[in-house]
Amino acid sequence: MSRRLFIAGNWKMNLDCAGAVGLAKGLVEQIGSVVEVDLAVAPPMVYAAAVGEAIKGSRSALAAQNMFYEDNGAFTGEVSGAMLKDVGCTHAILGHSERRHVIGETDEMVNRKVVKALGDGLKVILCVGELLDQREADKTADVVTTQVRVGLEGVSAGAMSDVTIAYEPVWAIGTGKTAMPEEAQEVHAMIRGLLGDMYGVEASQATVIQYGGSVKPSNAGELLGQPDIDGALVGGAALKATDFVGIVQAGIGIRK
Ligand code: 13P
Protein backbone atom coordinates (compact mmCIF):
# COMPACT_ATOMS: atom_id res chain seq x y z
CA MET A 1 0.00 0.00 0.00
CA SER A 2 1.52 3.29 -0.94
CA ARG A 3 0.29 6.16 1.12
CA ARG A 4 0.48 9.70 -0.20
CA LEU A 5 2.92 12.03 1.48
CA PHE A 6 1.19 14.70 3.55
CA ILE A 7 3.21 17.72 4.68
CA ALA A 8 1.47 20.34 6.81
CA GLY A 9 2.78 23.60 8.23
CA ASN A 10 1.58 24.61 11.67
CA TRP A 11 2.32 28.32 11.94
CA LYS A 12 1.27 28.38 15.62
CA MET A 13 0.88 31.88 17.13
CA ASN A 14 3.29 33.63 14.75
CA LEU A 15 3.24 36.29 12.03
CA ASP A 16 0.95 39.26 11.43
CA CYS A 17 -1.66 39.38 8.70
CA ALA A 18 0.68 40.74 6.02
CA GLY A 19 3.36 38.22 7.03
CA ALA A 20 0.92 35.31 6.90
CA VAL A 21 -0.42 36.30 3.49
CA GLY A 22 3.13 36.90 2.22
CA LEU A 23 4.23 33.46 3.42
CA ALA A 24 1.18 31.86 1.80
CA LYS A 25 1.88 33.60 -1.50
CA GLY A 26 5.54 32.60 -1.35
CA LEU A 27 4.56 28.99 -0.78
CA VAL A 28 2.09 28.96 -3.65
CA GLU A 29 4.75 30.37 -5.94
CA GLN A 30 7.41 27.88 -4.90
CA ILE A 31 5.21 24.82 -4.65
CA GLY A 32 3.85 25.40 -8.12
CA SER A 33 2.15 22.33 -9.47
CA VAL A 34 3.76 19.67 -7.29
CA VAL A 35 1.29 16.81 -7.36
CA GLU A 36 3.07 13.99 -5.55
CA VAL A 37 2.26 15.29 -2.10
CA ASP A 38 -0.69 16.60 -0.11
CA LEU A 39 -0.10 19.95 1.56
CA ALA A 40 -1.78 22.06 4.21
CA VAL A 41 -1.05 25.23 6.10
CA ALA A 42 -2.50 26.17 9.48
CA PRO A 43 -2.24 29.92 10.09
CA PRO A 44 -3.37 31.67 13.26
CA MET A 45 -7.16 31.57 13.20
CA VAL A 46 -7.67 35.31 12.70
CA TYR A 47 -5.68 35.13 9.46
CA ALA A 48 -7.35 31.96 8.13
CA ALA A 49 -9.66 33.78 5.69
CA ALA A 50 -6.87 35.97 4.30
CA VAL A 51 -4.50 33.01 3.92
CA GLY A 52 -7.32 30.96 2.40
CA GLU A 53 -7.73 33.65 -0.23
CA ALA A 54 -3.97 33.67 -0.94
CA ILE A 55 -3.80 29.89 -1.45
CA LYS A 56 -7.03 29.60 -3.42
CA GLY A 57 -6.61 27.31 -6.43
CA SER A 58 -3.22 26.10 -5.18
CA ARG A 59 -2.17 22.60 -4.08
CA SER A 60 -2.39 23.54 -0.40
CA ALA A 61 -5.34 22.96 1.88
CA LEU A 62 -6.24 25.31 4.73
CA ALA A 63 -6.15 23.87 8.24
CA ALA A 64 -7.19 25.21 11.62
CA GLN A 65 -4.92 24.82 14.63
CA ASN A 66 -7.86 23.96 16.89
CA MET A 67 -11.66 23.93 17.06
CA PHE A 68 -14.37 23.57 19.69
CA TYR A 69 -16.86 20.72 20.00
CA GLU A 70 -20.06 22.75 20.13
CA ASP A 71 -21.92 24.38 17.24
CA ASN A 72 -22.50 27.81 18.79
CA GLY A 73 -23.49 29.51 22.01
CA ALA A 74 -21.85 30.90 25.11
CA PHE A 75 -18.30 29.63 24.57
CA THR A 76 -16.27 32.82 24.64
CA GLY A 77 -13.17 32.67 22.50
CA GLU A 78 -13.98 29.36 20.86
CA VAL A 79 -14.56 28.61 17.17
CA SER A 80 -16.85 25.88 15.77
CA GLY A 81 -16.30 23.46 12.91
CA ALA A 82 -18.98 25.20 10.85
CA MET A 83 -17.14 28.52 11.32
CA LEU A 84 -13.90 26.92 10.18
CA LYS A 85 -15.56 25.57 7.06
CA ASP A 86 -17.15 28.94 6.45
CA VAL A 87 -13.70 30.54 6.07
CA GLY A 88 -12.41 27.72 3.87
CA CYS A 89 -10.76 25.31 6.30
CA THR A 90 -10.89 21.66 5.25
CA HIS A 91 -8.69 20.32 8.05
CA ALA A 92 -8.36 20.80 11.81
CA ILE A 93 -5.26 20.01 13.86
CA LEU A 94 -6.57 18.61 17.15
CA GLY A 95 -4.85 17.62 20.37
CA HIS A 96 -1.62 19.43 19.62
CA SER A 97 0.78 19.05 22.54
CA GLU A 98 0.74 22.78 23.18
CA ARG A 99 -3.02 22.61 23.62
CA ARG A 100 -2.67 19.55 25.84
CA HIS A 101 0.20 20.78 27.99
CA VAL A 102 -0.05 24.59 27.90
CA ILE A 103 -3.84 25.02 27.69
CA GLY A 104 -4.75 21.82 29.56
CA GLU A 105 -6.81 19.84 27.05
CA THR A 106 -7.54 16.29 28.13
CA ASP A 107 -7.81 13.15 25.98
CA GLU A 108 -11.58 13.32 26.48
CA MET A 109 -11.78 16.90 25.20
CA VAL A 110 -9.62 16.01 22.23
CA ASN A 111 -11.93 13.08 21.50
CA ARG A 112 -15.03 15.29 21.57
CA LYS A 113 -13.32 17.63 19.12
CA VAL A 114 -12.27 14.78 16.81
CA VAL A 115 -15.77 13.31 16.69
CA LYS A 116 -17.36 16.72 16.14
CA ALA A 117 -14.89 17.79 13.46
CA LEU A 118 -15.44 14.58 11.48
CA GLY A 119 -19.19 14.97 11.89
CA ASP A 120 -18.88 18.51 10.56
CA GLY A 121 -17.07 17.24 7.48
CA LEU A 122 -13.57 18.36 8.39
CA LYS A 123 -10.49 16.22 8.03
CA VAL A 124 -8.61 15.77 11.28
CA ILE A 125 -4.93 15.75 12.14
CA LEU A 126 -4.86 14.13 15.58
CA CYS A 127 -1.62 14.89 17.42
CA VAL A 128 -0.14 12.50 19.95
CA GLY A 129 3.22 12.30 21.68
CA GLU A 130 5.01 11.76 24.95
CA LEU A 131 6.80 14.19 27.27
CA LEU A 132 10.52 13.78 27.93
CA ASP A 133 9.99 12.30 31.43
CA GLN A 134 7.48 9.84 30.01
CA ARG A 135 9.99 8.71 27.38
CA GLU A 136 12.72 8.41 30.02
CA ALA A 137 10.37 6.33 32.19
CA ASP A 138 9.74 4.03 29.20
CA LYS A 139 6.12 5.14 29.01
CA THR A 140 6.04 6.25 25.37
CA ALA A 141 3.97 3.32 24.11
CA ASP A 142 1.47 3.59 27.01
CA VAL A 143 1.00 7.34 26.63
CA VAL A 144 0.65 7.28 22.86
CA THR A 145 -1.65 4.24 22.97
CA THR A 146 -4.01 6.01 25.37
CA GLN A 147 -3.95 9.22 23.32
CA VAL A 148 -4.81 7.29 20.15
CA ARG A 149 -7.42 5.01 21.74
CA VAL A 150 -9.25 7.73 23.66
CA GLY A 151 -8.77 10.33 20.94
CA LEU A 152 -10.47 8.07 18.39
CA GLU A 153 -13.24 6.70 20.58
CA GLY A 154 -16.46 6.59 18.56
CA VAL A 155 -14.65 7.05 15.24
CA SER A 156 -15.55 4.30 12.75
CA ALA A 157 -13.15 2.52 10.39
CA GLY A 158 -14.91 4.26 7.50
CA ALA A 159 -14.25 7.69 9.03
CA MET A 160 -10.54 6.92 9.38
CA SER A 161 -9.99 7.96 5.77
CA ASP A 162 -10.47 11.52 7.07
CA VAL A 163 -8.00 11.10 9.93
CA THR A 164 -4.26 11.69 9.90
CA ILE A 165 -2.25 10.92 13.03
CA ALA A 166 0.68 13.20 13.83
CA TYR A 167 3.26 11.71 16.16
CA GLU A 168 5.04 14.60 17.82
CA PRO A 169 7.31 13.70 20.73
CA VAL A 170 6.95 16.77 22.94
CA TRP A 171 10.67 16.87 23.76
CA ALA A 172 11.43 17.30 20.04
CA ILE A 173 9.09 20.22 19.44
CA GLY A 174 10.80 23.55 18.94
CA THR A 175 13.91 22.25 20.68
CA GLY A 176 16.05 21.42 17.68
CA LYS A 177 16.15 17.84 19.01
CA THR A 178 14.70 15.49 16.41
CA ALA A 179 13.87 11.91 17.23
CA MET A 180 16.29 9.58 15.49
CA PRO A 181 14.57 8.32 12.34
CA GLU A 182 14.61 4.75 13.71
CA GLU A 183 13.26 5.96 17.07
CA ALA A 184 10.38 7.74 15.33
CA GLN A 185 9.77 4.79 13.01
CA GLU A 186 9.41 2.50 16.03
CA VAL A 187 6.58 4.62 17.45
CA HIS A 188 4.95 5.05 14.03
CA ALA A 189 4.96 1.27 13.55
CA MET A 190 3.49 0.86 17.03
CA ILE A 191 0.71 3.33 16.19
CA ARG A 192 -0.02 1.53 12.92
CA GLY A 193 -0.20 -1.79 14.78
CA LEU A 194 -2.60 -0.25 17.27
CA LEU A 195 -4.78 1.11 14.45
CA GLY A 196 -4.72 -2.41 13.01
CA ASP A 197 -6.12 -3.76 16.30
CA MET A 198 -8.75 -1.03 16.38
CA TYR A 199 -9.79 -0.87 12.73
CA GLY A 200 -8.25 -3.79 10.85
CA VAL A 201 -5.23 -4.01 8.60
CA GLU A 202 -6.73 -2.26 5.60
CA ALA A 203 -7.66 0.93 7.45
CA SER A 204 -4.39 0.96 9.40
CA GLN A 205 -2.33 0.55 6.23
CA ALA A 206 -4.22 3.40 4.59
CA THR A 207 -3.83 5.85 7.49
CA VAL A 208 -1.27 8.60 7.04
CA ILE A 209 0.96 9.06 10.09
CA GLN A 210 2.99 12.27 10.12
CA TYR A 211 6.04 12.98 12.23
CA GLY A 212 6.50 16.34 13.92
CA GLY A 213 9.30 17.86 16.01
CA SER A 214 12.11 20.01 14.61
CA VAL A 215 11.64 18.74 11.06
CA LYS A 216 13.77 20.75 8.61
CA PRO A 217 15.06 20.30 5.07
CA SER A 218 18.27 18.68 6.32
CA ASN A 219 16.60 15.88 8.30
CA ALA A 220 13.33 15.48 6.37
CA GLY A 221 14.66 12.96 3.85
CA GLU A 222 15.87 10.53 6.51
CA LEU A 223 12.64 10.78 8.48
CA LEU A 224 10.32 10.54 5.47
CA GLY A 225 12.32 7.60 4.18
CA GLN A 226 11.11 5.46 7.10
CA PRO A 227 8.45 2.94 6.08
CA ASP A 228 5.74 4.16 8.49
CA ILE A 229 6.46 7.91 8.34
CA ASP A 230 4.11 9.30 5.74
CA GLY A 231 4.58 13.00 6.14
CA ALA A 232 5.47 15.82 8.49
CA LEU A 233 3.75 18.35 10.69
CA VAL A 234 6.20 21.23 10.59
CA GLY A 235 6.38 24.12 13.04
CA GLY A 236 9.35 26.50 12.95
CA ALA A 237 10.56 25.52 9.49
CA ALA A 238 7.09 26.14 8.05
CA LEU A 239 7.53 29.86 8.71
CA LYS A 240 10.00 30.15 5.83
CA ALA A 241 8.67 29.23 2.38
CA THR A 242 12.07 27.97 1.20
CA ASP A 243 12.45 25.66 4.25
CA PHE A 244 8.92 24.30 3.95
CA VAL A 245 9.38 23.67 0.24
CA GLY A 246 12.79 22.12 0.99
CA ILE A 247 11.03 19.61 3.26
CA VAL A 248 8.46 18.87 0.56
CA GLN A 249 11.22 18.35 -2.02
CA ALA A 250 13.16 16.08 0.36
CA GLY A 251 10.03 13.99 0.79
CA ILE A 252 9.43 13.74 -2.93
CA GLY A 253 13.10 12.89 -3.51
CA ILE A 254 13.12 10.04 -1.00
CA ARG A 255 9.91 8.56 -2.39
CA LYS A 256 11.28 8.37 -5.92
P1 13P B 1 8.73 22.45 15.39
O1 13P B 1 8.85 21.97 13.95
O2 13P B 1 8.95 23.91 15.54
O3 13P B 1 9.52 21.61 16.32
O4 13P B 1 7.17 22.23 15.79
C1 13P B 1 6.58 21.00 15.57
C2 13P B 1 5.13 21.12 15.83
O5 13P B 1 4.72 21.25 16.97
C3 13P B 1 4.22 21.11 14.69
O6 13P B 1 2.90 20.99 15.09
Boltz pocket constraint, residues with backbone or C-beta under 6 A from the ligand:
constraints:
  - pocket:
      binder: B
      contacts: [[A, 10], [A, 96], [A, 168], [A, 172], [A, 173], [A, 174], [A, 175], [A, 176], [A, 212], [A, 213], [A, 214], [A, 215], [A, 233], [A, 234], [A, 235], [A, 236], [A, 237]]
      max_distance: 6.0
